[in-house]
Each structure stands twice: as structure tokens, then as C-alpha cells.
Amino acid sequence: MKNFEERLERLESLGERIRRPDISLEDALKSFEEGIKLARTLEKDLEKVESRIEILMNGPEVKAGTPPELGLFDA
């Protein structure tokens, strides 16, 4: 699927689309539904990032030369 930035950009464009005065109610509803799904996905991604940051800030030190295994956006 798309990366975080692409999904966020899509959500922003959906918001702009819904605000247009010439959009039909049906199209606005479809855009709103898609936007809600995207917002939930983005929220889950942010929660994963927050969790990883907490681990990095509060967890045990990583050995020098060993990159941390974040797995932020696992497919």
C-alpha cells in the first residue's frame, strides 16, 4: 500500500474535495468514507511510531554498531 505521506496527501485532497460547493451528496459521502478509513490507518501508523519512540527513549541501550530493528511500517 501507499506510504504514510501519500496516504496523508490523499486524505487532505479528500477534505478539499468535500468542501467544494459543486460536489454531489453521494460523492461527498464516498469521499468522507474513504477519508475516515485513511484517518484510522494513519492513526495506527502514528501509534506504532510513538510506541517505537518510547522504546528507544526508555528502553535498554542498543549495542554500538548494531542498528535498531524498528519495523515501523511492516507490510
N, C-alpha and C positions, 0 to 999 in steps of 0.2 A: 504494500500500500504506500501511499504518499508519505513523505516525511512530515515532521511537525510543522515546519514553516509553510509547506504547501497546503496543509490542511487548515492552518490558521488564515492564510490568504484566501482560501475558498470560503471560510466562514465569514470573513469580512466582506467578500463580494456578495454573499447571500444576504447579509444585513443591508447592504446598499441596494440590492435588488428589491427587497421587501419594502423599502422606503419610497420606491418610485411610485408616483401617482397613477401611472398607466398600467400597473400590474393587475392582473385579474385575481380575484379572491382565491381561486383554485391554485394558480401558480404561486401566490404568496404562501399558501398553506404548504405546498410541496417544498418550497424553499425553507420555510420555517422548520418543517420536519427534518430535512437534511441538516439544517443548522444545529438543531438540538442533538442529533446523533454525533455530529462533528464536535460539538462543545463537550459532550460526555467523553469522547475519545481523547480530546486534548486535555481534559481534566485528569484522566487516568494517567496520561503521559507525564503531566506535571507532578502528580503524586509519586510516581516512580522516581523522578528526578530528585524530588525533595527527600525521599527515603534514602537514596544513594548519597546525597549530600550530607545527611545526618550521620550515616555510617562513616563517611570519610572524615567528618569533623569530630565525631565522638568515638569512633572505633579504634581498634588496635592499629599501631603503626605498620605501614607496608614496608617490607624489606627493601633496601636500596637496590635499584636496578630492576625491580620487579614491578611491571605496570599493573595497576589495579584492574580487576575484572568487573567493569561496571554493568555491562549488559543492559544499557538503558532502553534501547528500542528493539528488543528481541522480536524477531518476526514469528 
